Amino acid sequence: MKFAHLEKTKDFWFLIIISFVFFLFRLPSLFEPYWYGDEGIYQVIGMALKQGRLLYAEIWDNKPPLLYVLYAFFSSDQFSLRLVSLIFGLFATVAFFFLAKLLFLTSKKIIFYTTSLFAILFAMPFLEGNIANAENFMLFPILLAALLVVRHLSSKNRWELLGAGFLLSIAFLFKTVAIFDLAAFLVFLFLVLYKDKKHFVSQIGDFAIFLGSFSLPILGVALFFIFSGIFTDFFNAAFFQMVGYVEYGNKFLIGQGLLFFKLILLSFFLGFLFLKRTVFSHASLFILSWLAFSLFNAFFAQRPYTHYLLVLLPSLVLFAGLIFHGGFFKEGTFKLAQAIKMQKVGLTVFLLLLFILGKNFHVYGKISSYYQNFILFMAGKKSVFSYRVFFDRNTPRDYAVAEFLKTHTKEKDQVFIWGNNAQVYTLVGKLPPGRYTVAYHAASSRASLLETQSDLEKKKPRFIVIMPKQGQIPYPLSSYSLRFIIEEISIYESIL
């Protein structure tokens, strides 16, 4: 009993220490300026929802609604949202720890090492853990769902499947790619539970509960938009738009050729796992299934965006733990030489994956200077201008334009920004005249261009701001006069 108590104490103090380390690494994110483009869009949408605009119909972006609802709840205040992201990250770290305990059982070193690696990589800006993106909020419910799914194998408690499905649905309502985590966990359950067709039929209830609890929150959201009369806008923005987005990066011989190739690779690997399901341990089946779908997820859109790697982080770290743990096979189903060979194969695959990921994704490379920038600023040894320009050389410019607009507009005056830095709207405290917050959304189609032009003619903003490198604005400015130029930014004022 004393020994068990000591082990629990070790776990407790480890979680306290790693949580404190996570907090320290993430702390500078709370004090960053308004500079990140995607956050700028979410901030404007949060402001719009607070002021009564309908999501998708009157203010637009291409994700499910939960992220925007969260931004609206915290009034698009970046400090508050980054703090919530930090708290979600702490909870994700704790969930990862208990998941690692289930998978690696008594291997304390592997549990502590993998949790530490996950926490540090998630806390730092290396993979954009510092940004309040959808992925940053998704990891906690996904990890908690993973924990419940693995626990279900021993407990047979269907409430755990009910909870796991619900949590994955919450993650899905942040971003639709959580569907790949759902698929991974379903495949894992199938691999473990399938013995023959007759036995599998008896397990259908488990899958029905899992899928049912996943579907219900999504159905509830769909009903809300149906009764609001904007289901088509919701469906097109949150789901249908993804088709074109994914097709753009996956063109190979045919429209979605590269995506089909990735599906074939995934299918072959899952077939391999099915054939090896009787000799692979439950831990390895879970980790390998999740890793396969997480890789597919990260490469799904074939874009190099750093935060896409966050969805891959848990399974990749667990795979590293599995390699060093050596628990690929069930006890009694392998020889020592086979286990060593499998570890070597696993290590080779892991290094190959790191190479491929490094070639296909951008990662944040200024880690030490990021923290140095924060420390010098907090110590009063760096100016506000220098601190802001570290994040993006255009950040001081955005603040200058926002300050100008705040001092030259009244409460009812509207402004229109032809650029891709929606955070300027947030800094000014105003909404765009139409539903599009950035130029690349407004210019995405002829219909969106015409819609924005109609909004400008109706709302008649006092100022139109044209950001550098945006080209000529595709709208007539006959009723506007160029009045100010701030760092290559053209500011037109209405003459009517």
Order of alpha helices (4+ residues) and beta strands (2+ residues): alpha-alpha-alpha-alpha-alpha-alpha-alpha-alpha-alpha-alpha-alpha-alpha-alpha-alpha-alpha-alpha-alpha-alpha-alpha-beta-alpha-alpha-alpha-beta-beta-beta
